[in-house]
Each structure stands twice: as structure tokens, then as C-alpha cells.
């Protein structure tokens, strides 16, 4: 068993599995006089792939950013892996986010001056892990995602699909409780989008990785375990 599979197998065997990986209740958010979220509730179990669909302006990305602790709700409670994240702030919140949440965005947000390997390693380095330890996890991740021979290439030398797979590897480097993806296929052609869809499913099937995905892509949404629909700041 290679290092990547051994690492994930150890997590599955020894980490307690909770019924709800993520639970949020009564999430409200205003921007000035504009009410964006109007009491949203959501529950996601470990190993689920859940998509949030809806038209632009429905509040999908705002909700994802609040659930991912990148923004703060005006009202409501969020539990992630049984931790009340609404009670965390400052360095404790940043450390929790780094350890428990992986992010994949439409625009990959890779640092252009770093190689693919270095970009993947950054969250591990932020967590204070040793360089060798993080690289030993990152290299099998890149291999798993079909990027074994691209690890020393910088983002400008990679295709759009390759850049997004580097972003996925970066999201996974700290073995997060959940990966949150905001329009992850929005900047990809249909072939690379389908490849990314299948990758999410493979990661869930092999490692019980949990995903929450905001998407306009109907095909990606249909491949999820559940589709949640948002309209005018409410969940339907």
C-alpha cells in the first residue's frame, strides 16, 4: 500500500465517523439592506457528495463561504465534525479551517511562482508540518490525480484541467473533514469538467471524502448524492 492509500486507510479505520459531518441551522446574512440568506438549514453526512444548485444571486456562494468560515453569518449555528465553529475566532478559527476544510474554487488560485508540488504543500506548511512529511503526502496525491510528471511545473505551464487537479490535491493535503467547491468546473471545458466530476466520486468511494459543491453544472449536480436547491436566500 502506497503512502497516500495508507494515510487515508488509517483515517477511515481509526477516526470516529459521525452521523453529521456538517450541520448548520438558521443561517441569516445581510449586506446592508440586502438580505442574502434567510434562515438556511443544511445537514451533510460523512462521505456524501452534496450539490447546491440555483440561479445567480440565490445565495449559494455566500452560504458556502459562511459554512467554510470564510465569512460570518449574522445569525445561526454551524457544527463541523461536531465542533461549534461559530464559537471560534482569530487564530483558532484559522487553524480549524486549515485542518478541517479543503477549498476548490472556479479560478484555481494557485501561486504562479511556485511549482505544482509546492502549491499542494502550502496548507500543510501553514499547519506547521515538516517539509519532508508534507511532500511525502503531496507526491502520491499528485500521482493519484494523474500529475506525477507535472509536479515541478509551475501553473503557467499547466493546462486548465491540470491546474484544477492541483487545486484539488491542495484541498486534500491536510486530510480535511470536508471539501467545499465553488463552481469547480466553471472554468473548464466539458471533457475536463467530466473528469473532475468522476474524480470527486472516486475520492468519495475510495476514502469516504465528503464534498459540498456549489454548481451551475447540471451534469455535476446529477452525479451528486443529493441536490439542494436555493432561491432568494432560502433552501428548497
CORRAHU-V86827 format. One record per residue. N is the residue number from 1. RES is the residue in three letters. PHI is phi as a letter, one per 30 degrees, with the letter a starting at -180 (NA if undefined). PSI is psi in degrees with one decimal (none if undefined). Layout:
N&RES&PHI&PSI + N&RES&PHI&PSI
//
This chain:
1&UNK&NA&127.9 + 2&UNK&d&171.5 + 3&UNK&e&-39.3 + 4&UNK&d&-49.8 + 5&UNK&d&-36.0 + 6&UNK&d&-42.4 + 7&UNK&d&-49.3 + 8&UNK&d&-37.4 + 9&UNK&d&-39.6 + 10&UNK&d&-36.0 + 11&UNK&d&-42.6 + 12&UNK&d&-38.1 + 13&UNK&d&-34.6 + 14&UNK&c&-10.3 + 15&UNK&c&127.3 + 16&UNK&e&140.4 + 17&UNK&c&123.2 + 18&UNK&c&151.0 + 19&UNK&e&-47.2 + 20&UNK&c&118.0 + 21&UNK&d&-36.3 + 22&UNK&b&133.6 + 23&UNK&b&125.2 + 24&UNK&b&140.0 + 25&UNK&b&139.6 + 26&UNK&h&45.8 + 27&UNK&d&118.6 + 28&UNK&c&144.6 + 29&UNK&a&126.7 + 30&UNK&c&146.5 + 31&UNK&c&97.5 + 32&UNK&i&-125.6 + 33&UNK&d&-4.2 + 34&UNK&d&117.3 + 35&UNK&c&109.3 + 36&UNK&c&-43.5 + 37&UNK&c&134.8 + 38&UNK&b&59.1 + 39&UNK&i&56.6 + 40&UNK&d&134.5 + 41&UNK&c&142.3 + 42&UNK&a&141.3 + 43&UNK&b&136.7 + 44&UNK&b&130.4 + 45&UNK&d&159.0 + 46&UNK&d&134.0 + 47&UNK&i&2.8 + 48&UNK&d&148.7 + 49&UNK&c&113.2 + 50&UNK&c&129.9 + 51&UNK&c&142.8 + 52&UNK&c&120.5 + 53&UNK&c&159.3 + 54&UNK&l&164.1 + 55&UNK&d&165.0 + 56&UNK&e&137.4 + 57&UNK&i&1.7 + 58&UNK&d&-17.9 + 59&UNK&j&8.1 + 60&UNK&d&-53.7 + 61&UNK&d&-37.2 + 62&UNK&d&-44.0 + 63&UNK&d&-45.0 + 64&UNK&d&-42.7 + 65&UNK&d&-35.0 + 66&UNK&d&-44.7 + 67&UNK&d&-31.9 + 68&UNK&d&6.2 + 69&UNK&i&19.3 + 70&UNK&d&-16.8 + 71&UNK&b&167.0 + 72&UNK&c&133.6 + 73&UNK&d&151.0 + 74&UNK&d&-28.3 + 75&UNK&a&147.1 + 76&UNK&k&171.1 + 77&UNK&b&142.8 + 78&UNK&b&127.0 + 79&UNK&c&125.1 + 80&UNK&b&120.8 + 81&UNK&h&42.4 + 82&UNK&i&11.3 + 83&UNK&c&127.7 + 84&UNK&d&91.7 + 85&UNK&d&-20.7 + 86&UNK&d&-11.6 + 87&UNK&c&-4.7 + 88&UNK&c&150.3 + 89&UNK&a&170.5 + 90&UNK&h&-134.9 + 91&UNK&d&-34.7 + 92&UNK&d&-40.0 + 93&UNK&d&-42.9 + 94&UNK&d&-41.8 + 95&UNK&d&-39.7 + 96&UNK&d&-45.6 + 97&UNK&e&-45.7 + 98&UNK&d&-36.5 + 99&UNK&d&-38.9 + 100&UNK&c&-16.1 + 101&UNK&b&127.0 + 102&UNK&c&143.3 + 103&UNK&b&139.5 + 104&UNK&b&123.8 + 105&UNK&c&165.5 + 106&UNK&e&-46.3 + 107&UNK&c&121.4 + 108&UNK&d&-24.4 + 109&UNK&h&36.9 + 110&UNK&d&146.8 + 111&UNK&d&118.8 + 112&UNK&d&-23.9 + 113&UNK&d&-6.7 + 114&UNK&c&153.4 + 115&UNK&d&170.1 + 116&UNK&e&-45.3 + 117&UNK&d&-45.5 + 118&UNK&d&-39.1 + 119&UNK&d&-42.3 + 120&UNK&d&-37.0 + 121&UNK&d&-20.6 + 122&UNK&e&-48.2 + 123&UNK&d&-33.4 + 124&UNK&d&-38.9 + 125&UNK&d&-39.5 + 126&UNK&d&-35.0 + 127&UNK&d&-6.3 + 128&UNK&i&12.1 + 129&UNK&d&154.2 + 130&UNK&d&147.1 + 131&UNK&e&-47.8 + 132&UNK&d&-42.5 + 133&UNK&d&-44.7 + 134&UNK&d&-42.3 + 135&UNK&d&-35.5 + 136&UNK&d&-23.3 + 137&UNK&d&-37.8 + 138&UNK&d&-40.4 + 139&UNK&d&-46.8 + 140&UNK&d&-32.3 + 141&UNK&d&-47.5 + 142&UNK&d&-38.6 + 143&UNK&d&-43.6 + 144&UNK&e&-35.9 + 145&UNK&c&12.6 + 146&UNK&i&25.5 + 147&UNK&b&23.1 + 148&UNK&e&-40.9 + 149&UNK&c&8.0 + 150&UNK&c&8.0 + 151&UNK&d&-29.5 + 152&UNK&c&6.4 + 153&UNK&d&144.4 + 154&UNK&d&159.7 + 155&UNK&e&-37.5 + 156&UNK&d&-15.4 + 157&UNK&c&4.4 + 158&UNK&c&152.3 + 159&UNK&d&169.8 + 160&UNK&e&-42.3 + 161&UNK&d&-39.7 + 162&UNK&d&-40.6 + 163&UNK&d&-40.1 + 164&UNK&d&-34.5 + 165&UNK&d&-34.3 + 166&UNK&d&-41.9 + 167&UNK&d&-37.4 + 168&UNK&d&-44.2 + 169&UNK&e&-42.0 + 170&UNK&d&-39.5 + 171&UNK&d&-26.5 + 172&UNK&c&-10.5 + 173&UNK&d&-31.0 + 174&UNK&c&17.2 + 175&UNK&h&60.6 + 176&UNK&d&156.2 + 177&UNK&d&-34.7 + 178&UNK&b&145.3 + 179&UNK&c&126.5 + 180&UNK&c&124.4 + 181&UNK&b&125.9 + 182&UNK&c&104.9 + 183&UNK&h&54.7 + 184&UNK&d&-20.6 + 185&UNK&c&5.5 + 186&UNK&d&-21.4 + 187&UNK&c&16.9 + 188&UNK&c&153.1 + 189&UNK&d&172.6 + 190&UNK&d&-37.2 + 191&UNK&d&-46.0 + 192&UNK&d&-32.5 + 193&UNK&d&-45.3 + 194&UNK&d&-38.1 + 195&UNK&d&-40.8 + 196&UNK&d&-39.9 + 197&UNK&e&-50.9 + 198&UNK&d&-33.0 + 199&UNK&d&-44.7 + 200&UNK&e&-43.5 + 201&UNK&d&-41.3 + 202&UNK&d&-42.0 + 203&UNK&d&-37.5 + 204&UNK&d&-46.3 + 205&UNK&d&-38.9 + 206&UNK&d&-36.0 + 207&UNK&b&7.4 + 208&UNK&h&33.4 + 209&UNK&d&135.0 + 210&UNK&c&137.7 + 211&UNK&b&138.8 + 212&UNK&b&120.9 + 213&UNK&b&125.5 + 214&UNK&c&125.5 + 215&UNK&a&147.9 + 216&UNK&c&-7.1 + 217&UNK&d&108.1 + 218&UNK&d&-35.3 + 219&UNK&d&-44.4 + 220&UNK&d&-44.8 + 221&UNK&e&-41.8 + 222&UNK&d&-23.3 + 223&UNK&d&-7.8 + 224&UNK&d&165.5 + 225&UNK&d&-35.0 + 226&UNK&b&147.7 + 227&UNK&c&125.0 + 228&UNK&c&134.9 + 229&UNK&c&134.8 + 230&UNK&c&143.7 + 231&UNK&a&127.7 + 232&UNK&h&42.6 + 233&UNK&i&11.6 + 234&UNK&b&154.7 + 235&UNK&c&136.7 + 236&UNK&b&none
//
